[in-house]
Amino acid sequence: MSKPPAKRRAAPRKSPAERARIEALLERFEAAESDPRTELSYTSPYTLLAAVALSAQATDVSVNKATARLFAVADTPAKMLALGEEGIIPYIASIGLFRTKAKNLVAAARILVEQHGGEVPLEREALQGLPGVGRKTASVVLNELGVEPAIAVDTHVFRVAHRLGLARGRTPDQVEHELMAAIPDPWRTRAHHWLILHGRYVCLARRPRCGDCAVADLCPSKAGSA
């Protein structure tokens, strides 16, 4: 007999003082950038999906360089399918895991064409059913398009969430659960981007730039301690 799925532990409850600190953090981020967006270049739900899938273990800069050329010739599932794996590879060879990603792009494009009329389904279950699309990729797409508030946890978000005392989870899934519970609804859609950008440009992994941090006085971590 199979075991029932493990129950997710409830996120730690925040005290009134801690909730006030978190709101102050978010207000600072909002004041600095009221409408943060992904740094990936896209023109449609499909090109967003493809770009996010390609960005795994790659920088947004490198992905944008590759997709500028790729999307010029294949910006729809039908065109990507027609291009095929061998046709895609020259455009994305500069990106890590390019062979696997080319294979997934073609497989996903085939499903989109054959099962979804060439359109990207904007439901989490359908998105995560596509080759190369996991929970994190689906969350980025749904959040960026304003379909579902979501916080995709990459290495930047994981690090910053711990340093800022927003989460204590040991896995990305646990951190996501804690962040969704800790961040009030008005900020959830934008929190993903704020945390990524903060980790990418200020709260660096090895040498955090605490002197340039707009929320340093609200941060419980010491420089480089997390």
KEKE-3310 file (N, C-alpha, C; in steps of 0.2 Angstrom, whole numbers, plus 5000, padded with zeros to 4 digits):
npx = (5004:5003:5011:5002:5003:5015:5010:5011:5020:5013:5017:5028:5021:5020:5024:5016:5025:5035:5027:5025:5038:5041:5031:5036:5048:5044:5037:5048:5055:5045:5044:5056:5055:5041:5034:5040:5048:5051:5068:5070:5068:5053:5038:5026:5015:5020:5033:5038:5036:5045:5057:5059:5060:5072:5081:5085:5098:5106:5111:5100:5104:5112:5102:5094:5102:5102:5089:5085:5089:5084:5069:5067:5065:5057:5044:5033:5024:5021:5031:5042:5042:5043:5056:5063:5074:5088:5088:5086:5097:5109:5105:5104:5116:5125:5120:5119:5116:5110:5106:5097:5088:5084:5078:5067:5060:5055:5047:5038:5032:5026:5016:5009:5004:4997:4988:4983:4980:4990:4992:4997:4993:4986:4985:4991:4993:4992:5002:5013:5013:5020:5035:5050:5045:5044:5038:5044:5046:5033:5027:5034:5030:5015:5015:5021:5013:5002:4992:4992:4996:5012:5027:5042:5055:5071:5089:5093:5081:5080:5091:5090:5078:5081:5091:5084:5076:5063:5059:5063:5064:5071:5071:5067:5053:5048:5052:5045:5032:5032:5035:5024:5015:5020:5020:5010:4995:4994:5007:5012:5012:5023:5033:5041:5050:5056:5064:5072:5079:5085:5094:5102:5108:5111:5111:5122:5129:5142:5148:5139:5131:5129:5131:5124:5112:5094:5086:5094:5093:5083:5086:5089:5101:5119:5132:5137:5134:5124)
npy = (4994:5011:5025:5039:5056:5067:5079:5096:5107:5119:5137:5146:5157:5174:5187:5202:5213:5208:5206:5220:5224:5217:5222:5235:5233:5229:5240:5249:5242:5244:5258:5260:5253:5252:5244:5231:5220:5205:5202:5195:5195:5196:5193:5188:5176:5164:5166:5171:5159:5150:5158:5158:5144:5142:5149:5142:5138:5147:5164:5179:5188:5181:5172:5181:5186:5175:5172:5183:5181:5168:5169:5178:5170:5159:5161:5156:5141:5133:5137:5134:5121:5117:5121:5112:5101:5101:5112:5122:5121:5129:5142:5142:5137:5143:5143:5135:5117:5115:5106:5097:5107:5111:5099:5099:5111:5108:5096:5102:5112:5104:5098:5109:5113:5102:5099:5111:5120:5128:5138:5145:5136:5144:5138:5131:5117:5112:5119:5114:5101:5102:5097:5101:5111:5115:5118:5130:5137:5137:5145:5158:5161:5162:5172:5183:5186:5190:5181:5173:5176:5172:5165:5162:5152:5154:5153:5166:5171:5162:5164:5178:5178:5171:5179:5191:5187:5182:5169:5152:5140:5124:5120:5124:5123:5124:5137:5144:5142:5148:5161:5165:5165:5174:5186:5200:5200:5212:5214:5202:5198:5206:5203:5193:5197:5208:5202:5194:5203:5211:5201:5199:5211:5218:5211:5201:5184:5181:5193:5203:5219:5228:5241:5248:5245:5247:5242:5239:5243:5236:5223:5207:5200:5199:5206:5195:5184:5174)
npz = (5000:4995:5003:5010:5003:5010:5022:5020:5031:5041:5038:5048:5060:5060:5071:5076:5076:5067:5056:5053:5050:5039:5030:5029:5023:5010:5006:5004:4994:4984:4983:4977:4965:4957:4948:4944:4932:4923:4917:4906:4888:4879:4868:4868:4876:4873:4869:4881:4889:4882:4884:4898:4900:4894:4902:4913:4923:4917:4912:4911:4902:4893:4888:4882:4872:4864:4861:4854:4841:4839:4841:4830:4820:4824:4833:4837:4842:4831:4822:4829:4830:4817:4814:4822:4832:4827:4820:4830:4839:4834:4837:4851:4856:4864:4877:4892:4894:4881:4871:4878:4881:4868:4863:4872:4869:4856:4859:4868:4860:4850:4858:4861:4849:4844:4855:4860:4851:4847:4856:4872:4887:4901:4913:4928:4930:4917:4911:4918:4913:4901:4892:4900:4908:4924:4941:4945:4932:4927:4937:4936:4923:4925:4935:4929:4918:4925:4929:4940:4956:4961:4968:4962:4967:4965:4965:4969:4975:4986:4994:4997:5004:5015:5021:5023:5033:5029:5027:5032:5027:5021:5008:4991:4989:5002:5005:4996:5000:5013:5010:5002:5012:5021:5014:5011:5001:4992:4987:4982:4969:4964:4972:4969:4958:4965:4975:4967:4959:4969:4975:4964:4961:4973:4986:4985:4983:4988:4992:4999:4995:5007:5011:5000:5001:5002:5012:5023:5036:5041:5040:5046:5045:5046:5036:5023:5031:5028)
capx = (5000:5007:5010:4999:5007:5016:5007:5015:5020:5011:5022:5028:5017:5024:5022:5014:5031:5038:5023:5026:5044:5040:5028:5041:5053:5040:5036:5054:5056:5040:5046:5062:5053:5034:5032:5046:5047:5057:5073:5070:5064:5047:5033:5020:5015:5024:5040:5040:5037:5052:5063:5060:5063:5079:5085:5087:5106:5109:5109:5095:5108:5114:5096:5091:5106:5101:5082:5084:5090:5079:5063:5066:5063:5053:5041:5026:5025:5022:5037:5048:5041:5045:5063:5066:5080:5094:5088:5086:5103:5114:5103:5105:5122:5129:5117:5120:5111:5106:5103:5091:5083:5081:5073:5061:5057:5052:5042:5033:5029:5022:5010:5005:5001:4992:4983:4981:4978:4995:4992:5000:4988:4988:4983:4997:4993:4993:5009:5018:5013:5024:5042:5055:5042:5043:5034:5047:5045:5026:5026:5036:5025:5009:5015:5023:5007:4996:4987:4991:5002:5017:5034:5046:5061:5078:5095:5093:5076:5081:5096:5088:5072:5084:5094:5079:5071:5056:5058:5068:5064:5077:5070:5063:5046:5046:5053:5039:5026:5033:5035:5017:5011:5022:5020:5003:4992:4995:5014:5014:5014:5029:5038:5046:5055:5060:5069:5077:5083:5089:5099:5106:5112:5113:5112:5126:5130:5148:5150:5133:5133:5125:5131:5120:5105:5089:5083:5099:5091:5077:5088:5092:5108:5125:5135:5140:5133:5120)
capy = (5000:5017:5030:5045:5061:5070:5085:5102:5110:5126:5142:5149:5163:5180:5192:5209:5217:5205:5208:5227:5224:5214:5227:5241:5230:5229:5247:5251:5239:5247:5265:5260:5250:5250:5239:5227:5215:5200:5205:5191:5198:5192:5197:5184:5171:5158:5168:5171:5152:5148:5161:5156:5137:5142:5152:5137:5137:5152:5171:5182:5191:5176:5170:5187:5186:5169:5172:5188:5178:5162:5172:5181:5165:5155:5165:5152:5134:5130:5138:5131:5113:5116:5122:5106:5101:5103:5119:5126:5121:5134:5148:5142:5133:5147:5142:5128:5112:5117:5100:5095:5112:5111:5094:5101:5116:5104:5092:5106:5115:5099:5097:5115:5113:5096:5099:5117:5125:5133:5143:5143:5136:5148:5135:5128:5109:5111:5121:5109:5095:5102:5095:5106:5116:5113:5122:5137:5140:5139:5151:5164:5163:5164:5178:5188:5188:5192:5176:5170:5178:5167:5167:5156:5152:5152:5154:5173:5172:5158:5167:5184:5176:5169:5184:5196:5184:5181:5162:5148:5133:5121:5118:5130:5122:5126:5144:5147:5141:5153:5168:5166:5166:5180:5193:5201:5200:5218:5214:5195:5198:5209:5201:5188:5201:5212:5198:5192:5209:5212:5196:5199:5217:5221:5206:5196:5178:5181:5200:5208:5226:5231:5249:5251:5241:5251:5239:5237:5243:5231:5216:5204:5197:5203:5206:5189:5179:5169)
capz = (5000:4995:5008:5008:5002:5016:5023:5021:5037:5041:5038:5054:5061:5061:5076:5074:5075:5062:5050:5052:5047:5032:5026:5028:5018:5004:5005:5002:4987:4980:4982:4972:4958:4958:4943:4942:4927:4921:4913:4899:4883:4876:4865:4869:4881:4870:4869:4888:4891:4879:4887:4905:4900:4892:4907:4918:4923:4912:4914:4907:4897:4888:4885:4878:4866:4860:4859:4849:4835:4838:4840:4824:4815:4827:4839:4838:4843:4825:4819:4833:4828:4810:4815:4824:4836:4824:4818:4836:4842:4832:4840:4858:4858:4869:4883:4896:4893:4875:4868:4881:4880:4861:4863:4876:4865:4851:4862:4870:4854:4847:4862:4861:4842:4844:4860:4863:4846:4846:4862:4879:4892:4906:4920:4931:4928:4909:4909:4921:4909:4896:4893:4902:4912:4930:4945:4945:4926:4927:4942:4933:4917:4927:4938:4924:4914:4929:4929:4947:4960:4962:4969:4960:4971:4962:4970:4972:4980:4991:4998:5000:5008:5022:5024:5026:5038:5027:5026:5035:5024:5018:5001:4987:4990:5008:5005:4992:5004:5018:5007:5000:5018:5024:5010:5010:4994:4987:4985:4980:4961:4962:4977:4965:4955:4969:4978:4962:4957:4975:4975:4958:4960:4979:4991:4982:4987:4992:4995:4998:4996:5012:5011:4995:5002:5004:5018:5027:5043:5042:5038:5052:5044:5045:5029:5021:5036:5026)
cpx = (5004:5005:5006:5004:5008:5013:5012:5014:5017:5017:5022:5024:5021:5020:5020:5020:5034:5034:5024:5033:5044:5036:5032:5046:5050:5039:5042:5056:5051:5042:5052:5060:5046:5031:5037:5044:5053:5062:5074:5065:5059:5042:5026:5020:5020:5031:5042:5041:5044:5058:5064:5063:5070:5084:5087:5095:5109:5107:5104:5099:5110:5108:5093:5095:5104:5094:5081:5085:5085:5072:5061:5063:5058:5050:5034:5028:5025:5028:5043:5048:5044:5053:5066:5072:5086:5094:5088:5093:5108:5112:5105:5111:5126:5126:5118:5114:5107:5103:5097:5086:5080:5076:5067:5057:5052:5046:5036:5029:5024:5015:5005:5001:4995:4986:4980:4980:4984:4996:4994:4994:4990:4985:4989:4998:4995:5000:5014:5018:5017:5031:5046:5052:5040:5039:5037:5045:5038:5024:5028:5032:5018:5009:5017:5017:5001:4990:4986:4997:5006:5024:5039:5053:5067:5083:5095:5088:5077:5086:5093:5082:5075:5087:5090:5075:5064:5054:5064:5068:5070:5077:5066:5056:5044:5047:5047:5033:5026:5032:5027:5013:5013:5021:5012:5001:4994:5002:5016:5016:5021:5035:5044:5052:5059:5065:5074:5082:5088:5095:5104:5111:5115:5115:5116:5128:5137:5150:5144:5134:5128:5125:5126:5113:5100:5085:5088:5097:5086:5079:5091:5099:5114:5128:5139:5139:5128:5122)
cpy = (5006:5022:5036:5051:5065:5077:5091:5106:5117:5131:5145:5156:5169:5185:5198:5213:5214:5207:5215:5228:5222:5219:5233:5239:5231:5236:5250:5249:5243:5254:5265:5257:5248:5245:5235:5221:5210:5204:5201:5195:5193:5196:5194:5179:5165:5160:5169:5164:5149:5151:5159:5149:5137:5145:5148:5136:5142:5159:5174:5185:5186:5173:5175:5187:5181:5170:5178:5186:5172:5165:5175:5176:5160:5158:5162:5145:5131:5131:5135:5123:5112:5117:5116:5107:5104:5110:5124:5127:5127:5141:5148:5138:5137:5146:5135:5123:5113:5112:5098:5101:5112:5105:5095:5106:5112:5100:5096:5110:5110:5098:5103:5116:5108:5096:5105:5122:5130:5138:5140:5142:5139:5145:5131:5121:5108:5113:5116:5102:5096:5100:5101:5112:5113:5118:5129:5140:5142:5145:5158:5166:5166:5171:5184:5191:5190:5187:5173:5173:5172:5169:5161:5157:5149:5153:5161:5173:5168:5161:5174:5183:5175:5175:5190:5193:5183:5173:5158:5141:5131:5119:5124:5129:5125:5134:5147:5147:5147:5160:5170:5168:5173:5187:5194:5202:5206:5217:5207:5195:5201:5207:5197:5192:5205:5208:5195:5198:5211:5208:5197:5205:5220:5215:5200:5190:5179:5188:5204:5215:5230:5238:5252:5248:5246:5249:5237:5237:5239:5224:5213:5201:5202:5202:5199:5183:5173:5166)
cpz = (5000:5001:5006:5007:5009:5017:5024:5027:5036:5041:5045:5055:5063:5067:5073:5072:5068:5055:5048:5048:5040:5027:5025:5023:5011:5002:5002:4995:4982:4978:4977:4965:4959:4954:4940:4937:4926:4917:4906:4894:4880:4873:4865:4874:4879:4871:4876:4890:4889:4883:4894:4905:4898:4897:4913:4918:4918:4914:4909:4901:4891:4884:4880:4871:4861:4857:4854:4842:4834:4837:4834:4819:4818:4834:4840:4839:4836:4821:4823:4831:4822:4810:4817:4829:4833:4822:4824:4839:4840:4836:4848:4861:4863:4876:4886:4894:4886:4871:4871:4880:4873:4860:4867:4872:4860:4854:4865:4865:4851:4851:4861:4854:4842:4849:4862:4857:4845:4851:4868:4884:4898:4913:4922:4929:4921:4908:4912:4917:4903:4897:4895:4906:4919:4934:4944:4938:4925:4931:4939:4927:4920:4931:4934:4920:4918:4930:4936:4950:4962:4964:4968:4964:4967:4967:4973:4977:4986:4996:5001:5005:5015:5025:5027:5031:5036:5027:5030:5032:5021:5011:4997:4988:4996:5009:5001:4997:5010:5015:5005:5007:5022:5020:5009:5002:4989:4984:4982:4973:4960:4967:4973:4962:4960:4973:4973:4960:4963:4976:4970:4958:4967:4984:4987:4986:4991:4996:4994:4999:5001:5013:5006:4996:5005:5010:5023:5035:5045:5041:5045:5051:5044:5038:5028:5026:5033:5020)
residu = (MET:SER:LYS:PRO:PRO:ALA:LYS:ARG:ARG:ALA:ALA:PRO:ARG:LYS:SER:PRO:ALA:GLU:ARG:ALA:ARG:ILE:GLU:ALA:LEU:LEU:GLU:ARG:PHE:GLU:ALA:ALA:GLU:SER:ASP:PRO:ARG:THR:GLU:LEU:SER:TYR:THR:SER:PRO:TYR:THR:LEU:LEU:ALA:ALA:VAL:ALA:LEU:SER:ALA:GLN:ALA:THR:ASP:VAL:SER:VAL:ASN:LYS:ALA:THR:ALA:ARG:LEU:PHE:ALA:VAL:ALA:ASP:THR:PRO:ALA:LYS:MET:LEU:ALA:LEU:GLY:GLU:GLU:GLY:ILE:ILE:PRO:TYR:ILE:ALA:SER:ILE:GLY:LEU:PHE:ARG:THR:LYS:ALA:LYS:ASN:LEU:VAL:ALA:ALA:ALA:ARG:ILE:LEU:VAL:GLU:GLN:HIS:GLY:GLY:GLU:VAL:PRO:LEU:GLU:ARG:GLU:ALA:LEU:GLN:GLY:LEU:PRO:GLY:VAL:GLY:ARG:LYS:THR:ALA:SER:VAL:VAL:LEU:ASN:GLU:LEU:GLY:VAL:GLU:PRO:ALA:ILE:ALA:VAL:ASP:THR:HIS:VAL:PHE:ARG:VAL:ALA:HIS:ARG:LEU:GLY:LEU:ALA:ARG:GLY:ARG:THR:PRO:ASP:GLN:VAL:GLU:HIS:GLU:LEU:MET:ALA:ALA:ILE:PRO:ASP:PRO:TRP:ARG:THR:ARG:ALA:HIS:HIS:TRP:LEU:ILE:LEU:HIS:GLY:ARG:TYR:VAL:CYS:LEU:ALA:ARG:ARG:PRO:ARG:CYS:GLY:ASP:CYS:ALA:VAL:ALA:ASP:LEU:CYS:PRO:SER:LYS:ALA:GLY:SER:ALA)
# end
